Amino acid sequence: MTTPKNPTPLGSVAFVGAGPGDPGLLTVRAVELLRAADVVICDRQPSELLEGLCGEGTEVLDGSIGEDGAPLAHAQRAKLVLNAARSGRRVVRLLEGDPFLFSTGAEEAAALAKAGIPFEVVPGVSAVSAVPAYAGIPLATSKHREVRVVNTAEGDLDWAGLAAGRATLVLLSAVERIGEIAQTLVSAGRPADTPVAMTRAGTTTGQRTIVSTLAGIAAEAKAAGMQPPAVTVVGEVVNDREVLSWFETKPLFGWRVLVPRTKEQAAPVSALLRSHGAVPVEVPTIAVEPPRTPHQMEKAIRGLVEGRYEWVAFTSVNALRAVQEKFVEYGLDARALSGLKVAAVGEKTAAALRSWGVEPDLVPREEQSARGLLADWPPYDEVLDPINRVFLPRADIATETLVAGLVELGWEADDVTAYRTVRAAPPAPHIREAIKGGGFDAVLFTSSSTVRNLVGIAGKPHATTVVACIGPQTAKTAEEHGLSVDVLAPAPTVEMLVEALAGYGAAHRLAAVQAGEPVRRPSERRGSARRRAK
């Protein structure tokens, strides 16, 4: 008797609304499904931010293009989803906006229902409401309550009915036909001076809005080079934008800011910059590598386990990571630190320790640096401290400030090279050209080494680029390399550095508005020379 083979269990599909562009508008359920998915099928190649929400090993497919490079028809896309589910995988079908609003979600879900494959629908924020909101345009107010959404790509439309009354019109797929549509609305009875707003790339830092009237929108859209996708609003509510515009008036809106840090280090900085409307571009200037000879580090780890140290001081997250890697190599975990006192140079390192299950005994109360650590470090006491030795895993380029200070306090410091910092490979040619040619609006320098390494691998930033430095020593190094420092953080943290740059951007915007001039980003002022330190 032949034993029947176990059939492959059916997978499942979740139709998830990706929203209009800003990943922050995804629902909680959408994020949960993306993290648990085996495969994600998108309308087009997703952004890095969206890919970052997927779990490790998740396969991300562009469902708009076939293997031959040709666009996929709706039926072919449905078949792609169907086959992925039949392989037993958890599938997220990610659709722009809302899956069941101006989308192919319903047709694809019907194909799954016919095949007996389970699915769920996770609604998303639609561009119909989100894009005008990000442009500062309320679709309905106490004075204007009627709203009509029109997909102009559809067949015959009742333009006379649409033009009647004062209903706010939200037009989709109207960019390429806006002149014809505006003329039709005027001919059907809408006044030629009716306000019109057109917003492209809505809810992203590439958002741009132009405001005109039915009589002038065609010419202004052409002059501004407006391209799809865009949402067009017709009606008196457009006038509210003068007061309610909040997104495009952020202090760093649209600024391309160069962040010369590794991707992992740059993540929190980039998130802060995005909150102010900036477009961060991460360019690593250093790479972290193991020490050339591991003997010193191996000896220190053995000494740590054998009780040779009273303290271990972590002066960076990289130092902690180097120790963790050695622990894994020796089959150890955080319990090996029990009985030791642990110091962290700042809150970032302290947070990394806590995530490892270790609560630091000492974190500087004020300045988060070697000097700040020394200011709070207790002197050695022969009665209270059974051991007078400190384990100090650090970078190969670390200064001697901490070691000298510990010695003055009566401690013996084992200053061990835990990792080496080496100059990273040069960035892509287009990034180097943007750096030297004024394609960036600002650059954030978080240490002297970032200044030296960026100039070394990519060249000196253009004269119009705003230079922001985390502290006086970094600013001095920037000036030594011929750069004029525009922004100096009031405290040596990346958070304060970003806030200082945002303050600079806000002052720049306010000055332009008060002078009645258009608000231009620094990269748009290349013709105006700025003096540089020699």
ROLO-893163 format. One record per residue (C-alpha): residue number from 1; chain; z, y, x. Coordinates in Angstrom, 2 decimals, always signed. Example, Ala and Ser with C-alpha at 12.3 -4.5 7.8 and 13.67 -1.06 7.14 Angstrom:
2
num/cadena/pz/py/px
1/A/+7.80/-4.50/+12.30 $
2/A/+7.14/-1.06/+13.67 $
END
This chain:
534
num/cadena/pz/py/px
1/A/+0.00/+0.00/+0.00 $
2/A/-1.03/+3.37/+1.38 $
3/A/+1.72/+5.99/+1.54 $
4/A/+0.43/+9.24/+0.02 $
5/A/+0.42/+12.22/+2.32 $
6/A/+2.75/+15.07/+1.51 $
7/A/+0.64/+17.96/+0.30 $
8/A/+1.04/+21.32/+2.04 $
9/A/+3.47/+23.34/-0.10 $
10/A/+2.01/+26.43/-1.68 $
11/A/+3.02/+29.72/-0.19 $
12/A/+3.75/+32.89/-2.09 $
13/A/+2.22/+36.33/-2.27 $
14/A/+3.87/+39.71/-2.74 $
15/A/+1.62/+42.62/-3.70 $
16/A/+3.40/+45.51/-2.02 $
17/A/+2.67/+49.19/-2.45 $
18/A/+2.46/+50.83/+0.97 $
19/A/+2.64/+54.33/-0.46 $
20/A/+0.33/+57.18/+0.54 $
21/A/+0.94/+57.12/+4.32 $
22/A/+4.54/+57.91/+5.24 $
23/A/+6.32/+54.58/+5.99 $
24/A/+9.56/+56.25/+4.95 $
25/A/+8.35/+56.08/+1.35 $
26/A/+8.34/+52.25/+1.32 $
27/A/+10.85/+50.71/-1.06 $
28/A/+13.79/+48.64/+0.17 $
29/A/+12.21/+45.51/-1.32 $
30/A/+8.93/+46.26/+0.47 $
31/A/+10.71/+46.44/+3.83 $
32/A/+12.55/+43.18/+3.13 $
33/A/+9.29/+41.37/+2.37 $
34/A/+7.49/+42.79/+5.42 $
35/A/+10.27/+41.56/+7.71 $
36/A/+10.17/+38.06/+6.19 $
37/A/+6.37/+37.72/+5.96 $
38/A/+4.34/+35.16/+7.88 $
39/A/+1.16/+37.15/+7.36 $
40/A/+0.45/+40.71/+6.18 $
41/A/-2.98/+41.58/+4.82 $
42/A/-3.70/+45.31/+4.73 $
43/A/-6.39/+47.52/+3.25 $
44/A/-7.07/+48.69/+6.80 $
45/A/-5.45/+48.47/+10.23 $
46/A/-1.83/+49.60/+9.76 $
47/A/-0.08/+52.25/+11.81 $
48/A/+2.28/+51.33/+14.66 $
49/A/+5.17/+52.55/+12.52 $
50/A/+4.27/+50.10/+9.76 $
51/A/+3.71/+47.25/+12.19 $
52/A/+7.18/+47.91/+13.57 $
53/A/+8.62/+46.89/+10.20 $
54/A/+7.10/+43.42/+10.42 $
55/A/+9.06/+40.53/+11.88 $
56/A/+8.32/+38.99/+15.26 $
57/A/+5.36/+36.65/+15.10 $
58/A/+4.02/+38.10/+11.86 $
59/A/+0.23/+37.97/+11.74 $
60/A/-1.25/+41.29/+10.64 $
61/A/-4.79/+41.18/+9.26 $
62/A/-7.19/+43.98/+8.36 $
63/A/-8.34/+42.85/+4.92 $
64/A/-11.09/+45.45/+4.67 $
65/A/-13.37/+43.95/+7.36 $
66/A/-14.65/+40.41/+7.83 $
67/A/-15.00/+38.45/+11.06 $
68/A/-18.58/+39.69/+11.39 $
69/A/-17.43/+43.32/+11.18 $
70/A/-18.92/+43.84/+7.71 $
71/A/-16.76/+45.31/+4.90 $
72/A/-15.21/+42.71/+2.59 $
73/A/-15.99/+42.82/-1.11 $
74/A/-13.13/+42.57/-3.63 $
75/A/-13.82/+38.89/-4.25 $
76/A/-13.83/+38.11/-0.53 $
77/A/-10.53/+39.91/-0.09 $
78/A/-8.99/+37.93/-2.94 $
79/A/-10.22/+34.72/-1.29 $
80/A/-8.57/+35.77/+2.00 $
81/A/-5.23/+36.20/+0.22 $
82/A/-5.70/+32.94/-1.66 $
83/A/-6.41/+30.92/+1.48 $
84/A/-3.41/+32.40/+3.31 $
85/A/-1.12/+31.40/+0.45 $
86/A/-2.61/+27.90/+0.21 $
87/A/-1.64/+27.31/+3.85 $
88/A/+2.00/+27.47/+2.77 $
89/A/+2.78/+30.87/+4.27 $
90/A/+4.66/+33.86/+2.89 $
91/A/+2.00/+36.49/+2.38 $
92/A/+2.40/+40.23/+1.87 $
93/A/-0.69/+41.88/+0.45 $
94/A/-0.14/+45.50/+1.44 $
95/A/-2.10/+47.98/-0.65 $
96/A/-2.21/+51.74/-0.30 $
97/A/-0.26/+53.64/-2.93 $
98/A/+0.72/+51.38/-5.83 $
99/A/-0.76/+47.85/-6.19 $
100/A/-1.53/+48.28/-9.88 $
101/A/-2.69/+51.91/-9.86 $
102/A/-6.25/+52.71/-8.74 $
103/A/-6.16/+49.54/-6.66 $
104/A/-7.56/+46.00/-6.53 $
105/A/-4.11/+44.46/-6.87 $
106/A/-4.56/+43.39/-10.47 $
107/A/-7.86/+41.56/-9.80 $
108/A/-6.40/+39.75/-6.76 $
109/A/-3.25/+38.82/-8.71 $
110/A/-5.42/+37.38/-11.49 $
111/A/-7.14/+35.10/-8.96 $
112/A/-3.73/+33.85/-7.78 $
113/A/-2.55/+33.25/-11.33 $
114/A/-5.68/+31.18/-12.00 $
115/A/-4.96/+29.09/-8.87 $
116/A/-1.31/+28.59/-9.83 $
117/A/+0.07/+30.45/-6.82 $
118/A/+3.32/+32.39/-7.42 $
119/A/+3.30/+36.12/-6.77 $
120/A/+5.36/+39.24/-7.30 $
121/A/+4.50/+42.92/-7.48 $
122/A/+6.46/+45.60/-5.63 $
123/A/+5.46/+49.04/-6.91 $
124/A/+4.75/+51.76/-4.39 $
125/A/+4.78/+55.55/-4.39 $
126/A/+1.36/+56.72/-5.56 $
127/A/-0.61/+59.41/-3.78 $
128/A/-1.11/+60.97/-7.22 $
129/A/+2.47/+62.26/-7.21 $
130/A/+3.50/+62.01/-3.56 $
131/A/+0.74/+64.07/-1.93 $
132/A/+1.15/+67.12/-4.21 $
133/A/+4.94/+66.86/-3.75 $
134/A/+4.52/+66.91/+0.05 $
135/A/+2.21/+69.91/-0.37 $
136/A/+4.92/+71.73/-2.35 $
137/A/+3.06/+71.50/-5.66 $
138/A/+4.98/+70.26/-8.75 $
139/A/+2.58/+68.57/-11.15 $
140/A/+4.64/+69.45/-14.19 $
141/A/+7.05/+72.33/-14.83 $
142/A/+8.76/+73.81/-17.86 $
143/A/+5.70/+76.04/-18.34 $
144/A/+3.03/+73.47/-17.53 $
145/A/+3.88/+70.06/-18.95 $
146/A/+0.50/+68.36/-19.36 $
147/A/-0.99/+66.43/-16.43 $
148/A/-4.25/+64.49/-16.31 $
149/A/-5.23/+62.20/-13.44 $
150/A/-8.97/+61.84/-12.95 $
151/A/-10.72/+59.38/-10.66 $
152/A/-13.98/+61.27/-10.19 $
153/A/-15.66/+58.18/-8.75 $
154/A/-15.73/+56.67/-12.25 $
155/A/-18.77/+56.97/-14.52 $
156/A/-19.27/+59.56/-17.26 $
157/A/-16.26/+61.80/-17.73 $
158/A/-15.41/+64.14/-20.58 $
159/A/-15.44/+67.33/-18.53 $
160/A/-15.33/+69.51/-21.64 $
161/A/-12.13/+67.79/-22.71 $
162/A/-10.70/+68.01/-19.21 $
163/A/-11.50/+71.70/-18.95 $
164/A/-9.93/+72.52/-22.32 $
165/A/-6.44/+73.97/-22.37 $
166/A/-4.22/+74.46/-19.31 $
167/A/-3.50/+70.89/-18.31 $
168/A/-2.96/+70.31/-14.59 $
169/A/-5.75/+68.13/-13.20 $
170/A/-5.18/+65.72/-10.31 $
171/A/-8.58/+64.78/-8.93 $
172/A/-9.13/+61.69/-6.77 $
173/A/-12.26/+60.99/-4.71 $
174/A/-13.38/+64.58/-5.22 $
175/A/-13.86/+65.91/-1.68 $
176/A/-17.57/+65.21/-1.29 $
177/A/-18.40/+66.41/-4.83 $
178/A/-15.94/+69.28/-5.13 $
179/A/-18.62/+71.95/-5.49 $
180/A/-20.32/+70.13/-8.35 $
181/A/-16.99/+69.30/-10.02 $
182/A/-15.70/+72.87/-9.78 $
183/A/-18.93/+74.26/-11.23 $
184/A/-18.80/+71.71/-14.08 $
185/A/-15.21/+72.68/-14.93 $
186/A/-16.10/+76.38/-14.97 $
187/A/-19.15/+75.71/-17.13 $
188/A/-16.94/+73.70/-19.49 $
189/A/-14.50/+76.58/-19.93 $
190/A/-11.99/+76.71/-17.08 $
191/A/-11.68/+80.23/-15.57 $
192/A/-13.35/+80.58/-12.17 $
193/A/-10.11/+81.99/-10.70 $
194/A/-8.09/+78.87/-11.59 $
195/A/-6.03/+77.92/-8.49 $
196/A/-7.08/+74.78/-6.61 $
197/A/-5.32/+72.96/-3.73 $
198/A/-6.87/+70.18/-1.67 $
199/A/-4.62/+68.08/+0.60 $
200/A/-5.91/+65.48/+3.07 $
201/A/-3.89/+62.85/+4.97 $
202/A/-1.01/+63.60/+2.63 $
203/A/+2.60/+62.67/+3.55 $
204/A/+1.65/+62.20/+7.23 $
205/A/+2.04/+64.64/+10.10 $
206/A/-1.73/+65.05/+9.95 $
207/A/-1.45/+66.57/+6.48 $
208/A/-3.49/+69.69/+5.82 $
209/A/-3.73/+71.74/+2.62 $
210/A/-6.17/+74.46/+1.67 $
211/A/-5.64/+76.68/-1.37 $
212/A/-8.47/+78.40/-3.18 $
213/A/-9.96/+78.79/-6.67 $
214/A/-12.61/+76.89/-8.61 $
215/A/-15.08/+79.55/-7.52 $
216/A/-14.28/+79.28/-3.83 $
217/A/-12.99/+75.76/-3.16 $
218/A/-16.38/+74.28/-2.18 $
219/A/-17.02/+76.85/+0.54 $
220/A/-13.44/+76.73/+1.87 $
221/A/-13.34/+72.92/+1.93 $
222/A/-16.59/+72.89/+3.92 $
223/A/-15.32/+75.55/+6.33 $
224/A/-12.07/+73.61/+6.85 $
225/A/-13.96/+70.36/+7.46 $
226/A/-12.03/+68.53/+4.74 $
227/A/-12.63/+64.78/+4.70 $
228/A/-11.45/+61.95/+2.41 $
229/A/-8.88/+60.74/+1.60 $
230/A/-7.64/+63.83/-0.17 $
231/A/-5.95/+64.76/-3.42 $
232/A/-7.07/+67.86/-5.30 $
233/A/-4.89/+69.69/-7.81 $
234/A/-6.37/+72.17/-10.30 $
235/A/-4.06/+74.42/-12.29 $
236/A/-1.49/+77.20/-12.25 $
237/A/+1.12/+74.93/-10.64 $
238/A/-0.73/+75.40/-7.34 $
239/A/+0.79/+78.90/-7.14 $
240/A/+4.27/+77.34/-6.77 $
241/A/+3.28/+76.16/-3.29 $
242/A/+4.03/+79.64/-1.90 $
243/A/+7.73/+79.03/-2.59 $
244/A/+8.02/+75.24/-2.58 $
245/A/+6.03/+74.24/+0.51 $
246/A/+8.54/+72.24/+2.59 $
247/A/+6.66/+69.65/+4.62 $
248/A/+3.96/+71.70/+6.30 $
249/A/+6.51/+74.43/+7.09 $
250/A/+8.73/+72.16/+9.22 $
251/A/+9.43/+73.80/+12.61 $
252/A/+7.27/+71.38/+14.63 $
253/A/+4.78/+70.39/+11.95 $
254/A/+1.66/+68.94/+13.51 $
255/A/+2.85/+69.51/+17.08 $
256/A/+1.76/+66.77/+19.48 $
257/A/+4.82/+66.25/+21.66 $
258/A/+4.63/+64.24/+24.86 $
259/A/+7.63/+61.94/+25.33 $
260/A/+7.57/+60.61/+28.93 $
261/A/+9.86/+57.62/+28.36 $
262/A/+9.47/+53.90/+27.87 $
263/A/+8.67/+52.82/+24.32 $
264/A/+12.16/+51.38/+23.81 $
265/A/+13.89/+54.53/+25.13 $
266/A/+11.54/+56.83/+23.26 $
267/A/+12.07/+55.29/+19.79 $
268/A/+15.11/+57.39/+18.76 $
269/A/+13.59/+60.54/+20.30 $
270/A/+10.33/+59.98/+18.44 $
271/A/+12.20/+59.46/+15.16 $
272/A/+13.97/+62.81/+15.60 $
273/A/+10.69/+64.55/+16.42 $
274/A/+9.03/+63.10/+13.31 $
275/A/+11.90/+64.41/+11.18 $
276/A/+10.85/+67.91/+12.29 $
277/A/+7.17/+67.21/+11.53 $
278/A/+6.00/+66.48/+15.07 $
279/A/+3.59/+63.79/+16.26 $
280/A/+5.29/+62.11/+19.24 $
281/A/+3.14/+60.45/+21.90 $
282/A/+5.09/+58.10/+24.14 $
283/A/+3.97/+57.81/+27.76 $
284/A/+6.18/+55.68/+30.05 $
285/A/+6.63/+57.27/+33.47 $
286/A/+8.94/+54.65/+34.94 $
287/A/+9.18/+50.89/+34.80 $
288/A/+12.35/+48.89/+35.27 $
289/A/+12.23/+45.92/+37.65 $
290/A/+14.84/+43.54/+39.11 $
291/A/+16.28/+44.34/+42.56 $
292/A/+14.24/+43.09/+45.50 $
293/A/+17.12/+40.87/+46.63 $
294/A/+19.34/+39.46/+43.85 $
295/A/+22.12/+38.33/+46.21 $
296/A/+24.31/+41.44/+45.76 $
297/A/+24.12/+41.25/+41.95 $
298/A/+24.81/+37.50/+41.91 $
299/A/+27.88/+37.95/+44.13 $
300/A/+29.20/+40.71/+41.84 $
301/A/+28.79/+38.58/+38.71 $
302/A/+30.70/+35.73/+40.35 $
303/A/+33.41/+38.19/+41.34 $
304/A/+33.58/+39.46/+37.79 $
305/A/+34.14/+35.94/+36.43 $
306/A/+36.71/+35.16/+39.14 $
307/A/+38.83/+38.21/+38.27 $
308/A/+37.97/+40.36/+41.27 $
309/A/+37.59/+43.58/+39.23 $
310/A/+39.83/+45.75/+37.10 $
311/A/+36.97/+47.84/+35.68 $
312/A/+33.24/+47.54/+35.04 $
313/A/+31.38/+50.81/+34.47 $
314/A/+27.99/+50.96/+32.80 $
315/A/+26.08/+54.17/+33.57 $
316/A/+23.02/+53.32/+31.44 $
317/A/+21.70/+50.89/+28.87 $
318/A/+19.41/+49.50/+31.58 $
319/A/+22.44/+48.60/+33.70 $
320/A/+24.01/+46.81/+30.76 $
321/A/+20.77/+44.96/+30.09 $
322/A/+20.58/+43.84/+33.74 $
323/A/+24.10/+42.40/+33.53 $
324/A/+23.33/+40.70/+30.21 $
325/A/+20.26/+39.04/+31.73 $
326/A/+22.37/+37.68/+34.61 $
327/A/+24.95/+36.41/+32.11 $
328/A/+22.24/+34.49/+30.26 $
329/A/+20.99/+33.09/+33.56 $
330/A/+24.49/+31.76/+34.34 $
331/A/+25.22/+30.58/+30.79 $
332/A/+27.75/+33.36/+30.15 $
333/A/+28.23/+35.74/+27.25 $
334/A/+30.31/+38.83/+26.43 $
335/A/+33.52/+36.80/+26.60 $
336/A/+33.21/+36.91/+30.40 $
337/A/+34.30/+40.57/+30.16 $
338/A/+37.61/+39.70/+28.50 $
339/A/+40.53/+40.98/+30.52 $
340/A/+38.46/+43.74/+32.14 $
341/A/+38.44/+47.41/+31.26 $
342/A/+34.97/+48.59/+30.32 $
343/A/+33.58/+52.12/+30.70 $
344/A/+30.36/+53.56/+29.27 $
345/A/+28.74/+56.77/+30.48 $
346/A/+27.85/+57.93/+26.96 $
347/A/+27.50/+57.06/+23.30 $
348/A/+24.12/+55.34/+23.70 $
349/A/+25.52/+52.92/+26.26 $
350/A/+28.70/+52.53/+24.21 $
351/A/+26.63/+51.63/+21.13 $
352/A/+24.73/+49.01/+23.14 $
353/A/+28.05/+47.53/+24.26 $
354/A/+29.37/+47.41/+20.70 $
355/A/+26.22/+45.65/+19.51 $
356/A/+27.04/+43.02/+22.15 $
357/A/+30.56/+42.68/+20.74 $
358/A/+32.33/+44.72/+23.43 $
359/A/+34.40/+47.80/+22.58 $
360/A/+34.45/+50.18/+25.60 $
361/A/+37.83/+51.36/+26.82 $
362/A/+36.47/+54.63/+28.19 $
363/A/+33.66/+56.92/+27.00 $
364/A/+33.55/+60.57/+28.17 $
365/A/+34.92/+62.92/+25.56 $
366/A/+32.73/+65.85/+26.59 $
367/A/+29.89/+65.71/+29.12 $
368/A/+28.11/+62.34/+28.97 $
369/A/+27.31/+61.96/+32.65 $
370/A/+28.84/+60.67/+35.87 $
371/A/+30.83/+63.89/+36.13 $
372/A/+32.03/+63.50/+32.55 $
373/A/+33.04/+59.91/+33.23 $
374/A/+35.02/+60.95/+36.31 $
375/A/+36.74/+63.74/+34.38 $
376/A/+38.33/+61.13/+32.09 $
377/A/+38.74/+58.30/+34.61 $
378/A/+42.42/+57.48/+35.34 $
379/A/+43.61/+57.49/+38.98 $
380/A/+44.55/+54.18/+40.53 $
381/A/+48.18/+53.28/+40.00 $
382/A/+49.67/+50.53/+42.18 $
383/A/+52.20/+49.64/+39.47 $
384/A/+49.95/+49.66/+36.38 $
385/A/+46.72/+48.40/+37.97 $
386/A/+46.93/+44.90/+39.47 $
387/A/+43.44/+45.27/+41.01 $
388/A/+41.91/+48.41/+42.50 $
389/A/+38.23/+47.42/+42.41 $
390/A/+35.46/+48.69/+40.09 $
391/A/+32.14/+46.91/+39.46 $
392/A/+29.40/+49.55/+39.22 $
393/A/+25.95/+48.09/+38.36 $
394/A/+23.37/+50.88/+38.68 $
395/A/+19.81/+51.86/+39.45 $
396/A/+18.53/+51.97/+43.00 $
397/A/+18.04/+55.74/+42.77 $
398/A/+21.48/+56.59/+41.38 $
399/A/+23.38/+59.42/+43.04 $
400/A/+26.67/+58.91/+44.91 $
401/A/+28.66/+61.25/+42.65 $
402/A/+30.43/+58.52/+40.72 $
403/A/+31.22/+56.36/+43.75 $
404/A/+32.67/+59.29/+45.70 $
405/A/+34.75/+60.39/+42.72 $
406/A/+36.19/+56.91/+42.17 $
407/A/+37.17/+56.68/+45.83 $
408/A/+38.97/+60.02/+45.56 $
409/A/+40.91/+58.60/+42.62 $
410/A/+42.05/+55.69/+44.76 $
411/A/+39.62/+53.03/+43.55 $
412/A/+37.27/+50.81/+45.53 $
413/A/+33.76/+50.75/+43.99 $
414/A/+31.28/+47.92/+44.41 $
415/A/+28.10/+49.97/+44.00 $
416/A/+25.55/+47.27/+43.14 $
417/A/+21.81/+47.72/+42.61 $
418/A/+21.29/+46.06/+39.22 $
419/A/+17.70/+47.22/+38.72 $
420/A/+14.98/+49.28/+40.35 $
421/A/+13.08/+52.13/+38.76 $
422/A/+9.47/+52.34/+39.84 $
423/A/+6.70/+54.71/+38.87 $
424/A/+4.72/+53.45/+35.89 $
425/A/+0.97/+52.98/+35.88 $
426/A/-1.09/+56.07/+34.95 $
427/A/-1.72/+56.52/+31.21 $
428/A/-5.15/+56.15/+29.64 $
429/A/-7.80/+58.70/+30.71 $
430/A/-7.77/+60.50/+27.35 $
431/A/-4.00/+60.99/+27.64 $
432/A/-4.30/+62.36/+31.17 $
433/A/-7.03/+64.74/+29.99 $
434/A/-4.87/+65.89/+27.07 $
435/A/-1.93/+66.54/+29.42 $
436/A/-3.94/+68.64/+31.87 $
437/A/-6.29/+70.17/+29.30 $
438/A/-3.76/+71.50/+26.79 $
439/A/-4.00/+68.76/+24.19 $
440/A/-0.22/+68.60/+23.84 $
441/A/+1.92/+71.29/+22.24 $
442/A/+5.13/+70.38/+24.05 $
443/A/+6.61/+67.96/+26.58 $
444/A/+10.20/+66.69/+26.68 $
445/A/+11.71/+66.12/+30.11 $
446/A/+14.94/+64.11/+30.00 $
447/A/+15.51/+63.82/+33.76 $
448/A/+14.17/+65.08/+37.06 $
449/A/+12.48/+61.72/+37.62 $
450/A/+10.45/+62.10/+34.41 $
451/A/+9.12/+65.41/+35.75 $
452/A/+8.18/+64.00/+39.15 $
453/A/+6.71/+60.80/+37.77 $
454/A/+4.68/+62.44/+34.99 $
455/A/+3.12/+64.91/+37.42 $
456/A/+2.53/+62.04/+39.84 $
457/A/+0.75/+59.71/+37.42 $
458/A/-0.96/+62.17/+35.08 $
459/A/-0.97/+65.67/+36.56 $
460/A/+0.76/+68.92/+35.62 $
461/A/+0.91/+69.87/+31.92 $
462/A/-1.37/+72.71/+30.83 $
463/A/-0.10/+76.30/+30.83 $
464/A/+0.08/+76.44/+27.02 $
465/A/+2.27/+73.36/+26.74 $
466/A/+5.88/+74.19/+25.85 $
467/A/+8.20/+72.66/+28.45 $
468/A/+11.60/+71.49/+27.20 $
469/A/+14.26/+70.22/+29.62 $
470/A/+17.51/+68.37/+28.98 $
471/A/+19.57/+70.22/+31.61 $
472/A/+19.60/+72.71/+34.50 $
473/A/+18.79/+70.15/+37.21 $
474/A/+15.77/+68.88/+35.25 $
475/A/+14.67/+72.47/+34.65 $
476/A/+14.96/+73.20/+38.38 $
477/A/+12.77/+70.21/+39.20 $
478/A/+10.20/+71.34/+36.61 $
479/A/+10.09/+74.82/+38.17 $
480/A/+9.70/+73.29/+41.63 $
481/A/+6.57/+71.57/+40.28 $
482/A/+5.12/+74.86/+39.10 $
483/A/+6.17/+74.67/+35.45 $
484/A/+7.75/+77.44/+33.41 $
485/A/+10.65/+76.10/+31.33 $
486/A/+10.61/+77.38/+27.74 $
487/A/+13.45/+75.36/+26.19 $
488/A/+16.75/+74.21/+27.69 $
489/A/+19.07/+71.92/+25.71 $
490/A/+22.53/+73.47/+25.12 $
491/A/+24.06/+70.04/+25.90 $
492/A/+22.55/+67.21/+27.97 $
493/A/+21.59/+64.85/+25.12 $
494/A/+18.18/+63.99/+23.73 $
495/A/+19.40/+64.97/+20.26 $
496/A/+20.25/+68.49/+21.41 $
497/A/+16.97/+68.68/+23.35 $
498/A/+14.94/+67.90/+20.22 $
499/A/+17.02/+70.36/+18.16 $
500/A/+16.44/+73.06/+20.78 $
501/A/+12.69/+72.45/+20.66 $
502/A/+12.80/+72.58/+16.85 $
503/A/+14.61/+75.91/+17.07 $
504/A/+11.90/+77.21/+19.40 $
505/A/+9.23/+76.04/+16.95 $
506/A/+11.01/+77.67/+14.00 $
507/A/+11.25/+81.00/+15.85 $
508/A/+7.57/+80.76/+16.79 $
509/A/+6.61/+80.15/+13.13 $
510/A/+8.82/+82.96/+11.83 $
511/A/+7.38/+85.46/+14.31 $
512/A/+3.82/+84.61/+13.21 $
513/A/+4.69/+84.89/+9.51 $
514/A/+6.48/+88.22/+9.96 $
515/A/+3.51/+89.57/+11.91 $
516/A/+1.14/+88.45/+9.15 $
517/A/-0.69/+86.15/+11.58 $
518/A/-1.75/+82.53/+11.05 $
519/A/+0.76/+79.99/+12.33 $
520/A/-0.90/+78.30/+15.31 $
521/A/+0.42/+75.47/+17.43 $
522/A/+0.73/+76.13/+21.19 $
523/A/-2.31/+73.91/+21.87 $
524/A/-4.36/+76.16/+19.60 $
525/A/-3.59/+79.17/+21.80 $
526/A/-5.30/+77.98/+24.97 $
527/A/-7.11/+81.29/+25.38 $
528/A/-3.86/+83.21/+25.77 $
529/A/-2.63/+82.86/+29.34 $
530/A/+1.02/+82.17/+30.03 $
531/A/+2.46/+82.84/+33.42 $
532/A/+3.79/+79.84/+35.29 $
533/A/+6.42/+79.75/+37.98 $
534/A/+4.79/+79.51/+41.39 $
END
